Amino acid sequence: MLTLEIIFWIFLFIIFYAYIGYGILLFFMVKVKKIFVKKLPEPHTDYEPEVTLFVAAYNEKDFLEQKINNSYSLDYPKDKVHQVWVTDGSDDGTPDLLKKYEGVEVYHKPERAGKIAAMNRGMQFVKTPIVIYSDGNTMLGKESIRRIVNLFRDPKVGCVSGEKRVAITDSTAATEGIYWKYESMLKKWDAELNTVVGAAGELFAVRTELHEPIEPDTLLDDFIISLRIAEQGYKIQYDPEAYALENPSSNVREELKRKIRISAGGIQSIVRLKELLNPFRYGLLSFQYISHRVLRWTLAPIGLLIILICNFFLAMHTGFFNFGNIYPWLFWAQVVFYVAALTGWLLEDKNIKIKLLYIPFYFFIMNLAVYLGFFRYIKKQQSVNWERAKRG
């Protein structure tokens, strides 16, 4: 039983640290840094380099007019914003519709080879010092370009991540929104401490000179591109007011589908960025990477299953209803949590929304996706040509 207890408490700590503890530690580390490191005032100089808005698109006809008009309305000199759209395999008329808009460069290829191939192919057409990536179905905040560019004043910054915002429409969206707000807070503290650990694919920018082609089978292009820039010694900065707004997944099945492919990409990223696991070489970056990303894609989800099994045997040893001992309390708390999660799932199928059940439900879905994504990665079943999740 002693061995079971040790395993139980180790993995319980890992789970707590991965989802909550790191945030608490990060908060205090940032507070300490602010005491000893004073932020220098920003120089009062005009800094408006030319930028390229880059969109790798596949069948975006339904969003084109709104996306293009959104791009035209952004607060930045119009003559300094170039638009490059790379349409890979689009067969819904997207390339022809794009050509009707002024100032939009369109590079179409009838064969669909995936988003990464489109990005690698399209970068040869980028002639500006900064390239800003966004998705065809996301709308950018009016000041997004200006706020992103402002962070590139610092020559140590090689990449800037915007914020993904989810439009709140129902309980599912509210839970997704809460999750992204928490993630945004962690990103803000990560940036203040040292660097953000990975950019948001919905909106991020890099110095064009630092971009390197990535493997065409890459599943998380934003994550790999940004962290390889961090590996070179540059910082990934973040501004939550530079944001991309998109609708939530239309239902939990669609959200699960999205998270499975992200999890498969997360496992692939850990393999391809294995050098970042060496804190003796990368120091604080490795600490942030392992704490914020690696644990959530590996030990934390595994730990959820391990502590449930260990807790079962520990509670059985002490007596399931011997509430003078902590293990029965913890076991039944887990049972209630998973019952709530599964109840939320069943009710969601019947389109019944109970907000109280969506937090355990969403947490369960997140971690279930890691297991399914891992097996999909191992079996090489995750295509680089992702099927886009249906949006609400």
Secondary structure, 3 states (H helix, E strand, C coil): CHHHHHHHHHHHHHHHHHHHHHHHHHHHHHHHHHHHCCCCCCCCCCCCCCEEEEEEECCCCCCHHHHHHHHHCCCCCHHHEEEEEEEECCCCCHHHHHCCCCCEEEEEECCCCCHHHHHHHHHHHCCCCEEEEECCCCEECCCHHHHHHHHCCCCCEEEEEEEEEECCCCHHHHHHHHHHHHHHHHHHHHHHHCCCCCCCCCEEEEEHHHCCCCCCCCCCHHHHHHHHHHHCCCEEEEEEEEEEEECCECCHHHHHHHHHHHHHHHHHHHHHCHHHHCHHHHCHHHHHHHHHHHHHHCHHHHHHHHHHHHHHHHHHHHCCCCCCCHHHHHHHHHHHHHHHHHHHHHHHHCCCCCHHHHHHHHHHHHHHHHHHHHHHHHCCCCCCCCCCCCEC
